[in-house]
Amino acid sequence: MKIARFDYQNQLAYGILDEETNELVKLFGDPLYTGFETTDERIPLDEARLLAPVIPRSKVVAFGRNYAAHAAEMGNEVPGEPLMFLKPNTSIVGPGHPIILPKQSEEVHYEAELAVVIGQVARNVPAHDAEQVIFGYTVGNDVTARDLQRKDGQWSRAKGFDSFCPLGPYIETEFDPTEGAIGSQVNGETRQVGNLNQMERSIGTLIEYASSIFTLLPGDVLLTGTPEGVGQIVEGDEVTCAIEGIGALMNPVTAA
């Protein structure tokens, strides 16, 4: 099922998307903590404003160079072990929210990624048990100030600006992350075309690696890498990241 977090009549709510009627069936609370009990209220999708489907209380855990072709286009090889970094939860925005280009950077890139939402406390999780701690999947855009990434030698600033982690439009709880189209467009022009089966390391391997270092909490998000075709966005652009079976995440680009 597809889970949305949305604003309706100035009230924050969660709902299940009824794809036949294009309505949101309102839930009693946050499904991460209260389950999937529904109310009798239905909201037309076009009357609700979709928000980022999850805001981690803790962290966004991201992995770089997990697609060989992307690593190559950036002049790198796939690392010998997962290349992990963190993005602050303040970087998260939802569908339609602007990506704000910071004054400190002159080269900001889009990166379409599969995002994994953790559903329970997870520590030292073996790869073969990773599915047990996953709540669902959504679309992510690991926006990156590429010039600052090169300059700094570490990625916190380049990846961490406010609005640099769009997520949405839904969390899909029933999804096969081993295969499916992933890509991006800028102003309707296709930029990235890839498949989830091109990942060098599986979701289970990434969860095992991360959870061996720090505890993953409910609502934490893992970004799993991007296929080749990344590039610059500028003020006035609209960037859309999409994954087959989940949906499309569109964000306009504005200057700070």
C-alpha positions as YAML, in Angstrom:
chain: A
units: angstrom
residues:
- id: 1
  name: MET
  ca: [0.00, 0.00, 0.00]
- id: 2
  name: LYS
  ca: [1.01, 3.60, -0.56]
- id: 3
  name: ILE
  ca: [1.17, 5.76, 2.59]
- id: 4
  name: ALA
  ca: [0.99, 9.55, 2.35]
- id: 5
  name: ARG
  ca: [1.66, 12.30, 4.83]
- id: 6
  name: PHE
  ca: [-0.35, 15.34, 3.90]
- id: 7
  name: ASP
  ca: [-1.83, 18.67, 4.85]
- id: 8
  name: TYR
  ca: [-5.60, 19.08, 4.52]
- id: 9
  name: GLN
  ca: [-7.41, 22.16, 5.76]
- id: 10
  name: ASN
  ca: [-4.32, 23.14, 7.78]
- id: 11
  name: GLN
  ca: [-4.20, 19.79, 9.57]
- id: 12
  name: LEU
  ca: [-1.38, 17.26, 9.27]
- id: 13
  name: ALA
  ca: [-2.54, 13.69, 8.68]
- id: 14
  name: TYR
  ca: [-1.54, 10.32, 7.25]
- id: 15
  name: GLY
  ca: [-3.51, 8.27, 4.79]
- id: 16
  name: ILE
  ca: [-3.56, 5.26, 2.50]
- id: 17
  name: LEU
  ca: [-3.89, 6.04, -1.20]
- id: 18
  name: ASP
  ca: [-6.92, 4.42, -2.84]
- id: 19
  name: GLU
  ca: [-5.65, 4.32, -6.41]
- id: 20
  name: GLU
  ca: [-9.06, 3.39, -7.82]
- id: 21
  name: THR
  ca: [-10.83, 6.49, -6.49]
- id: 22
  name: ASN
  ca: [-7.74, 8.75, -6.22]
- id: 23
  name: GLU
  ca: [-8.58, 9.43, -2.58]
- id: 24
  name: LEU
  ca: [-6.63, 9.32, 0.66]
- id: 25
  name: VAL
  ca: [-8.18, 7.13, 3.35]
- id: 26
  name: LYS
  ca: [-7.25, 8.93, 6.54]
- id: 27
  name: LEU
  ca: [-5.42, 7.01, 9.27]
- id: 28
  name: PHE
  ca: [-5.85, 7.57, 13.01]
- id: 29
  name: GLY
  ca: [-2.17, 8.42, 13.46]
- id: 30
  name: ASP
  ca: [1.38, 7.95, 12.23]
- id: 31
  name: PRO
  ca: [1.46, 4.38, 10.88]
- id: 32
  name: LEU
  ca: [5.06, 3.95, 12.01]
- id: 33
  name: TYR
  ca: [3.82, 4.00, 15.59]
- id: 34
  name: THR
  ca: [0.04, 3.42, 15.54]
- id: 35
  name: GLY
  ca: [-0.46, 0.98, 12.67]
- id: 36
  name: PHE
  ca: [-2.87, 1.16, 9.76]
- id: 37
  name: GLU
  ca: [-6.24, 1.66, 11.44]
- id: 38
  name: THR
  ca: [-8.35, 3.86, 9.18]
- id: 39
  name: THR
  ca: [-11.04, 6.42, 9.90]
- id: 40
  name: ASP
  ca: [-14.20, 6.89, 7.84]
- id: 41
  name: GLU
  ca: [-12.82, 10.06, 6.29]
- id: 42
  name: ARG
  ca: [-11.74, 10.16, 2.65]
- id: 43
  name: ILE
  ca: [-9.93, 13.14, 1.14]
- id: 44
  name: PRO
  ca: [-9.69, 13.71, -2.61]
- id: 45
  name: LEU
  ca: [-6.03, 13.55, -3.53]
- id: 46
  name: ASP
  ca: [-6.17, 16.79, -5.49]
- id: 47
  name: GLU
  ca: [-7.47, 18.64, -2.41]
- id: 48
  name: ALA
  ca: [-4.57, 17.54, -0.18]
- id: 49
  name: ARG
  ca: [-1.02, 18.90, -0.18]
- id: 50
  name: LEU
  ca: [1.44, 16.02, -0.08]
- id: 51
  name: LEU
  ca: [4.35, 16.39, 2.34]
- id: 52
  name: ALA
  ca: [7.52, 14.38, 2.81]
- id: 53
  name: PRO
  ca: [6.08, 10.99, 3.81]
- id: 54
  name: VAL
  ca: [8.45, 10.70, 6.76]
- id: 55
  name: ILE
  ca: [10.57, 13.07, 8.85]
- id: 56
  name: PRO
  ca: [13.23, 11.09, 10.71]
- id: 57
  name: ARG
  ca: [13.57, 11.91, 14.38]
- id: 58
  name: SER
  ca: [17.17, 10.87, 14.06]
- id: 59
  name: LYS
  ca: [19.00, 10.77, 10.71]
- id: 60
  name: VAL
  ca: [19.26, 10.14, 7.00]
- id: 61
  name: VAL
  ca: [21.93, 7.54, 6.25]
- id: 62
  name: ALA
  ca: [23.19, 7.71, 2.68]
- id: 63
  name: PHE
  ca: [25.49, 5.58, 0.56]
- id: 64
  name: GLY
  ca: [27.62, 6.83, -2.31]
- id: 65
  name: ARG
  ca: [28.95, 5.12, -5.43]
- id: 66
  name: ASN
  ca: [26.57, 2.17, -5.23]
- id: 67
  name: TYR
  ca: [26.06, 2.15, -9.01]
- id: 68
  name: ALA
  ca: [29.23, 1.42, -10.99]
- id: 69
  name: ALA
  ca: [28.34, 3.65, -13.94]
- id: 70
  name: HIS
  ca: [27.72, 6.65, -11.68]
- id: 71
  name: ALA
  ca: [31.00, 6.06, -9.85]
- id: 72
  name: ALA
  ca: [32.74, 5.97, -13.23]
- id: 73
  name: GLU
  ca: [31.12, 9.18, -14.50]
- id: 74
  name: MET
  ca: [32.47, 10.94, -11.42]
- id: 75
  name: GLY
  ca: [35.95, 9.53, -12.03]
- id: 76
  name: ASN
  ca: [35.78, 6.94, -9.25]
- id: 77
  name: GLU
  ca: [35.56, 3.20, -8.73]
- id: 78
  name: VAL
  ca: [33.06, 1.35, -6.57]
- id: 79
  name: PRO
  ca: [34.62, 1.41, -3.08]
- id: 80
  name: GLY
  ca: [35.78, -1.77, -1.40]
- id: 81
  name: GLU
  ca: [33.24, -1.30, 1.39]
- id: 82
  name: PRO
  ca: [30.07, 0.82, 1.55]
- id: 83
  name: LEU
  ca: [30.77, 4.54, 1.38]
- id: 84
  name: MET
  ca: [28.44, 5.98, 4.00]
- id: 85
  name: PHE
  ca: [27.60, 9.54, 5.05]
- id: 86
  name: LEU
  ca: [24.82, 11.34, 6.93]
- id: 87
  name: LYS
  ca: [22.37, 14.03, 5.94]
- id: 88
  name: PRO
  ca: [20.51, 16.01, 8.64]
- id: 89
  name: ASN
  ca: [16.77, 15.55, 8.96]
- id: 90
  name: THR
  ca: [16.45, 19.29, 8.35]
- id: 91
  name: SER
  ca: [17.44, 18.64, 4.73]
- id: 92
  name: ILE
  ca: [14.14, 16.84, 4.07]
- id: 93
  name: VAL
  ca: [11.35, 18.44, 2.04]
- id: 94
  name: GLY
  ca: [8.32, 16.98, 0.29]
- id: 95
  name: PRO
  ca: [6.85, 16.94, -3.21]
- id: 96
  name: GLY
  ca: [6.52, 20.35, -4.77]
- id: 97
  name: HIS
  ca: [8.67, 22.05, -2.15]
- id: 98
  name: PRO
  ca: [11.51, 24.08, -3.67]
- id: 99
  name: ILE
  ca: [15.10, 22.95, -3.68]
- id: 100
  name: ILE
  ca: [16.90, 26.09, -2.56]
- id: 101
  name: LEU
  ca: [20.28, 26.72, -4.17]
- id: 102
  name: PRO
  ca: [22.69, 27.93, -1.47]
- id: 103
  name: LYS
  ca: [24.78, 31.03, -2.01]
- id: 104
  name: GLN
  ca: [27.92, 29.06, -1.13]
- id: 105
  name: SER
  ca: [27.67, 26.84, -4.23]
- id: 106
  name: GLU
  ca: [27.75, 27.37, -7.99]
- id: 107
  name: GLU
  ca: [27.18, 23.73, -9.00]
- id: 108
  name: VAL
  ca: [24.25, 21.87, -7.47]
- id: 109
  name: HIS
  ca: [23.33, 18.43, -8.81]
- id: 110
  name: TYR
  ca: [20.27, 16.14, -8.62]
- id: 111
  name: GLU
  ca: [20.60, 12.43, -7.75]
- id: 112
  name: ALA
  ca: [17.56, 10.14, -7.99]
- id: 113
  name: GLU
  ca: [17.68, 7.42, -5.34]
- id: 114
  name: LEU
  ca: [15.62, 4.68, -3.74]
- id: 115
  name: ALA
  ca: [14.98, 5.61, -0.11]
- id: 116
  name: VAL
  ca: [14.38, 2.96, 2.54]
- id: 117
  name: VAL
  ca: [12.29, 3.83, 5.61]
- id: 118
  name: ILE
  ca: [13.24, 1.94, 8.78]
- id: 119
  name: GLY
  ca: [10.30, 0.66, 10.81]
- id: 120
  name: GLN
  ca: [11.80, -0.44, 14.11]
- id: 121
  name: VAL
  ca: [14.85, -0.13, 16.31]
- id: 122
  name: ALA
  ca: [17.65, -1.93, 14.47]
- id: 123
  name: ARG
  ca: [21.12, -2.76, 15.74]
- id: 124
  name: ASN
  ca: [23.51, -5.35, 14.27]
- id: 125
  name: VAL
  ca: [20.93, -6.61, 11.78]
- id: 126
  name: PRO
  ca: [22.20, -9.41, 9.50]
- id: 127
  name: ALA
  ca: [21.59, -8.77, 5.82]
- id: 128
  name: HIS
  ca: [19.24, -11.75, 5.56]
- id: 129
  name: ASP
  ca: [17.02, -10.29, 8.31]
- id: 130
  name: ALA
  ca: [16.96, -6.72, 6.98]
- id: 131
  name: GLU
  ca: [13.46, -6.99, 5.55]
- id: 132
  name: GLN
  ca: [12.12, -7.37, 9.10]
- id: 133
  name: VAL
  ca: [13.18, -3.81, 10.03]
- id: 134
  name: ILE
  ca: [11.98, -2.08, 6.84]
- id: 135
  name: PHE
  ca: [8.72, -0.16, 6.95]
- id: 136
  name: GLY
  ca: [8.68, 0.72, 3.26]
- id: 137
  name: TYR
  ca: [10.27, 2.56, 0.37]
- id: 138
  name: THR
  ca: [10.00, 6.00, -1.20]
- id: 139
  name: VAL
  ca: [11.72, 8.16, -3.81]
- id: 140
  name: GLY
  ca: [14.61, 10.38, -2.77]
- id: 141
  name: ASN
  ca: [16.75, 13.08, -4.35]
- id: 142
  name: ASP
  ca: [20.22, 13.31, -2.81]
- id: 143
  name: VAL
  ca: [20.83, 16.91, -3.85]
- id: 144
  name: THR
  ca: [24.54, 17.73, -3.78]
- id: 145
  name: ALA
  ca: [26.63, 20.88, -4.01]
- id: 146
  name: ARG
  ca: [29.23, 19.21, -6.22]
- id: 147
  name: ASP
  ca: [31.78, 22.02, -6.08]
- id: 148
  name: LEU
  ca: [31.73, 21.99, -2.28]
- id: 149
  name: GLN
  ca: [31.97, 18.20, -2.25]
- id: 150
  name: ARG
  ca: [35.19, 18.43, -4.26]
- id: 151
  name: LYS
  ca: [36.50, 21.34, -2.21]
- id: 152
  name: ASP
  ca: [35.81, 20.01, 1.27]
- id: 153
  name: GLY
  ca: [36.99, 16.44, 0.84]
- id: 154
  name: GLN
  ca: [34.11, 15.28, 3.05]
- id: 155
  name: TRP
  ca: [30.46, 15.57, 2.26]
- id: 156
  name: SER
  ca: [28.57, 17.03, 5.22]
- id: 157
  name: ARG
  ca: [28.27, 20.55, 3.86]
- id: 158
  name: ALA
  ca: [27.76, 19.54, 0.23]
- id: 159
  name: LYS
  ca: [24.91, 17.17, 1.10]
- id: 160
  name: GLY
  ca: [23.42, 18.82, 4.16]
- id: 161
  name: PHE
  ca: [21.81, 22.12, 3.17]
- id: 162
  name: ASP
  ca: [18.15, 22.69, 3.96]
- id: 163
  name: SER
  ca: [15.98, 21.26, 1.13]
- id: 164
  name: PHE
  ca: [18.75, 18.91, -0.08]
- id: 165
  name: CYS
  ca: [16.77, 15.71, 0.59]
- id: 166
  name: PRO
  ca: [13.38, 15.73, -1.14]
- id: 167
  name: LEU
  ca: [11.34, 12.60, -0.35]
- id: 168
  name: GLY
  ca: [8.00, 11.33, -1.64]
- id: 169
  name: PRO
  ca: [5.39, 11.19, -2.86]
- id: 170
  name: TYR
  ca: [4.43, 8.04, -0.91]
- id: 171
  name: ILE
  ca: [5.91, 5.26, 1.18]
- id: 172
  name: GLU
  ca: [5.21, 1.98, -0.59]
- id: 173
  name: THR
  ca: [5.04, -0.83, 1.97]
- id: 174
  name: GLU
  ca: [4.90, -3.66, -0.57]
- id: 175
  name: PHE
  ca: [7.80, -3.23, -2.94]
- id: 176
  name: ASP
  ca: [10.54, -5.35, -4.49]
- id: 177
  name: PRO
  ca: [13.75, -3.28, -4.27]
- id: 178
  name: THR
  ca: [15.79, -5.70, -6.35]
- id: 179
  name: GLU
  ca: [14.44, -4.58, -9.73]
- id: 180
  name: GLY
  ca: [12.58, -1.67, -11.30]
- id: 181
  name: ALA
  ca: [13.21, 1.46, -13.32]
- id: 182
  name: ILE
  ca: [14.74, 4.48, -11.60]
- id: 183
  name: GLY
  ca: [15.48, 7.80, -13.26]
- id: 184
  name: SER
  ca: [15.16, 11.55, -13.37]
- id: 185
  name: GLN
  ca: [14.08, 14.38, -15.63]
- id: 186
  name: VAL
  ca: [14.88, 18.08, -15.62]
- id: 187
  name: ASN
  ca: [12.24, 20.29, -17.23]
- id: 188
  name: GLY
  ca: [10.76, 17.16, -18.84]
- id: 189
  name: GLU
  ca: [14.07, 16.09, -20.40]
- id: 190
  name: THR
  ca: [15.27, 12.64, -19.37]
- id: 191
  name: ARG
  ca: [18.60, 12.72, -17.55]
- id: 192
  name: GLN
  ca: [18.93, 9.44, -15.64]
- id: 193
  name: VAL
  ca: [17.77, 6.01, -16.80]
- id: 194
  name: GLY
  ca: [18.67, 3.07, -14.60]
- id: 195
  name: ASN
  ca: [17.42, -0.01, -12.84]
- id: 196
  name: LEU
  ca: [17.53, -0.96, -9.18]
- id: 197
  name: ASN
  ca: [19.19, -4.24, -10.18]
- id: 198
  name: GLN
  ca: [22.30, -2.21, -11.03]
- id: 199
  name: MET
  ca: [23.07, -1.57, -7.35]
- id: 200
  name: GLU
  ca: [26.44, -2.93, -6.37]
- id: 201
  name: ARG
  ca: [25.32, -3.70, -2.82]
- id: 202
  name: SER
  ca: [21.88, -4.88, -1.75]
- id: 203
  name: ILE
  ca: [19.55, -3.12, 0.67]
- id: 204
  name: GLY
  ca: [20.25, -5.88, 3.19]
- id: 205
  name: THR
  ca: [23.99, -5.35, 2.94]
- id: 206
  name: LEU
  ca: [23.60, -1.60, 3.47]
- id: 207
  name: ILE
  ca: [21.37, -2.08, 6.52]
- id: 208
  name: GLU
  ca: [23.78, -4.62, 7.98]
- id: 209
  name: TYR
  ca: [26.67, -2.21, 7.51]
- id: 210
  name: ALA
  ca: [24.91, 0.83, 8.95]
- id: 211
  name: SER
  ca: [23.36, -0.99, 11.90]
- id: 212
  name: SER
  ca: [26.75, -2.42, 12.87]
- id: 213
  name: ILE
  ca: [27.95, 1.16, 13.47]
- id: 214
  name: PHE
  ca: [24.94, 2.91, 15.03]
- id: 215
  name: THR
  ca: [21.39, 2.09, 15.97]
- id: 216
  name: LEU
  ca: [18.77, 2.76, 13.32]
- id: 217
  name: LEU
  ca: [15.52, 4.15, 14.69]
- id: 218
  name: PRO
  ca: [11.94, 4.06, 13.37]
- id: 219
  name: GLY
  ca: [11.60, 6.67, 10.67]
- id: 220
  name: ASP
  ca: [15.29, 6.78, 9.79]
- id: 221
  name: VAL
  ca: [15.85, 6.90, 6.05]
- id: 222
  name: LEU
  ca: [18.56, 5.16, 4.01]
- id: 223
  name: LEU
  ca: [19.50, 6.53, 0.58]
- id: 224
  name: THR
  ca: [20.94, 3.78, -1.58]
- id: 225
  name: GLY
  ca: [22.90, 5.48, -4.35]
- id: 226
  name: THR
  ca: [22.13, 6.93, -7.76]
- id: 227
  name: PRO
  ca: [22.53, 5.70, -11.35]
- id: 228
  name: GLU
  ca: [24.57, 7.56, -13.94]
- id: 229
  name: GLY
  ca: [23.38, 10.77, -15.53]
- id: 230
  name: VAL
  ca: [23.58, 13.25, -12.68]
- id: 231
  name: GLY
  ca: [23.98, 16.88, -13.56]
- id: 232
  name: GLN
  ca: [23.46, 20.49, -12.61]
- id: 233
  name: ILE
  ca: [20.20, 22.21, -11.78]
- id: 234
  name: VAL
  ca: [19.71, 25.97, -11.84]
- id: 235
  name: GLU
  ca: [17.11, 28.46, -10.71]
- id: 236
  name: GLY
  ca: [13.82, 27.95, -12.53]
- id: 237
  name: ASP
  ca: [14.33, 24.24, -13.23]
- id: 238
  name: GLU
  ca: [11.90, 21.50, -12.25]
- id: 239
  name: VAL
  ca: [13.53, 18.19, -11.36]
- id: 240
  name: THR
  ca: [11.55, 14.95, -11.20]
- id: 241
  name: CYS
  ca: [12.90, 11.72, -9.71]
- id: 242
  name: ALA
  ca: [10.84, 8.58, -10.27]
- id: 243
  name: ILE
  ca: [10.88, 4.90, -9.37]
- id: 244
  name: GLU
  ca: [8.63, 2.35, -11.03]
- id: 245
  name: GLY
  ca: [6.03, 1.11, -8.55]
- id: 246
  name: ILE
  ca: [6.40, 4.02, -6.12]
- id: 247
  name: GLY
  ca: [5.82, 7.24, -8.05]
- id: 248
  name: ALA
  ca: [7.35, 10.51, -9.16]
- id: 249
  name: LEU
  ca: [8.81, 13.23, -6.93]
- id: 250
  name: MET
  ca: [8.90, 16.73, -8.48]
- id: 251
  name: ASN
  ca: [10.59, 19.78, -6.98]
- id: 252
  name: PRO
  ca: [11.12, 23.25, -8.42]
- id: 253
  name: VAL
  ca: [14.50, 24.91, -8.01]
- id: 254
  name: THR
  ca: [14.89, 28.39, -6.55]
- id: 255
  name: ALA
  ca: [17.79, 30.57, -5.45]
- id: 256
  name: ALA
  ca: [18.42, 31.43, -1.82]
...
